[in-house]
């Protein structure tokens, strides 16, 4: 009956172990999902070199695999080995308690051998993991910019960089491998000593007639059969310790608290924004470049429904104003207000749903045109998608395609021209129905006619079906081509993070010594 119970227990042990550890693995796998672990961080976190796309991709894939290996596979075997050792010890003590005690007496040899291995293996895989991340980052960057790489015939240089990134890890790995081999030999020597001591004591017990030959052989055989479990246990423990050391950065990422929390307060406001925007003595620098001041005492008030243009030389801080409105970053000094309320007091997800952004280099996803236009807009109808496309002057082009709105645009919209991508991005933003519309060189890739149609549509835009809020959207445009902002209600001229001129086109153009007047006449002369 006892034998049957042991057989049954051993039979059920494996599926129960793997089932329980599979559940644990699934939990950890969810933690490592990109949305849960990465996307909650603020934008400044992504701009750090160690958090590039390639590094993050490598970490997510490798860390998930490592966790699965540790918890689902290795931990199950470790538990099995420990249970085997305990059962063997009990049986050995039952057969011959003296021999059982000796078995435990020589256990330190195994423990010491295992600890030596664990110490030698600590950090053994660290350099390999870093090298893997660098390679994935390099490959990802090259693939994302393959046209630039190919046009500059830079393929061989990419390969050389990959080889260079492997040189130091390979050198370190060779040295560590030799050290680990020596340590492994010492550990095996200690285990053989334990065997020799156990066998010697077995003969002593038989000679002293303190144990029968049969029982001594049984006890020694039990001890011998336990050694593989001990060996496997102390082989797995160093591997798990090394893997855990590799996973430390991953757990740090999971435990990190974002500096800009998107869900606080938890209860978003009701209704819609009015669109009034105000900057009060704002000073700002990017986290990746703290020594460079981007905005210095910047102050500006934009009334609901107003069309405002930000102009000035490159590096004046125009795009940074838009980034602060979306709360991609927080200013180091001053306040940003929307509807007379500090932007930090809004639920960020609710706020961003009411702000539309079109960038100079719009990013499209590798899916259909329909999916790209409806991205971020819930429960949109085909009619609404087509209407947004018409307002962005892209419907006619889409209709001319064999698959129409089901046409796949390719990675980052590679199958489309720059102007087509911009118009799809504009349609996507219009479909979102924003209260505040941010245009960052949004028409820079459009021809004159398309630009005229799009800007005319944006200038006359209003949401008539809203019960609250302004009838017209508040638009803020960043532009280098001053001809696109002539009809703006207010033109803000910026230099070195400050407002140097403010007014409409007629007011600013009449100031002969003004920055705007000089830039406008310079661009007009270049056209002539």
Helices and strands as residue ranges (DSSP letters): H 2-31, H 34-37, H 43-46, G 49-51, H 53-68, I 69-74, H 75-95, H 97-105, H 107-121, H 126-144, H 146-151, H 155-207, H 213-255, E 277-284, G 287-289, E 295-302, E 307-312, H 318-325, E 333-338, E 341-342, G 343-345, H 348-352, E 355-358, H 369-373, H 382-391, H 395-400, G 404-406, G 411-413, H 418-431, E 436-440, H 448-459, E 474-478, G 482-484, E 490-495, E 498-503, H 505-509, H 515-527
